[in-house]
């Protein structure tokens, strides 16, 4: 059994919301509050949301976290 952690990040737009919603639909759970920061180079706001997931399979560092 393993507990996995991911930090989802992207520009503050609907694509970020879809990314988080997709993770939730695949069994990931929100961990903490979202964070926002201004990216002065790109001139946009960026979002971050941590998610965790408990899985019966052992952690495999060679697999992308979204595939575990």
C-alpha positions in Angstrom: 0.0 0.0 0.0 1.3 3.5 -0.9 0.1 7.0 -0.4 0.9 9.1 -3.4 1.3 12.9 -3.6 1.0 15.2 -6.6 1.1 19.0 -6.9 -1.1 20.0 -9.9 -0.1 23.4 -11.4 -1.2 25.5 -14.3 -2.3 28.9 -15.4 -5.5 30.0 -13.6 -8.1 29.0 -16.2 -10.7 26.4 -16.9 -8.0 23.9 -18.0 -6.6 23.9 -14.4 -10.1 23.2 -13.0 -10.5 20.3 -15.5 -7.1 19.0 -14.4 -8.1 19.0 -10.8 -11.6 17.5 -11.6 -10.0 14.7 -13.6 -7.7 13.8 -10.7 -10.6 13.7 -8.3 -12.6 11.5 -10.7 -9.6 9.1 -10.7 -9.6 8.7 -6.9 -7.2 11.5 -5.9 -8.3 13.6 -2.9 -7.6 17.3 -2.3 -4.8 18.0 0.2 -4.8 21.5 1.7 -5.9 24.7 0.1 -5.1 25.9 -3.4 -2.4 28.4 -3.9 -2.2 31.3 -6.4 0.8 33.4 -7.5 1.4 36.0 -10.2 3.8 35.0 -12.9 5.3 38.4 -13.8 7.2 37.0 -16.9 4.0 35.6 -18.5 1.7 38.2 -16.9 -0.8 35.6 -15.6 -1.9 34.0 -12.4 -0.8 30.5 -11.7 -2.6 27.9 -9.5 -1.4 25.0 -7.5 -3.4 22.3 -5.7 -2.0 19.3 -3.9 -3.7 16.0 -4.1 -3.1 12.6 -2.5 -4.2 9.0 -3.2 -3.9 5.8 -1.3 -3.3 2.8 -3.6 -2.9 -0.9 -3.0 0.0 -1.1 -5.4 3.5 -0.2 -4.3 4.9 3.2 -5.3 6.7 3.0 -8.7 9.0 5.9 -9.4 9.3 4.9 -13.0 5.5 5.5 -13.6 3.9 8.9 -13.9 1.9 9.6 -10.8 -1.3 10.1 -12.8 -1.0 6.5 -14.0 -0.6 5.0 -10.5 
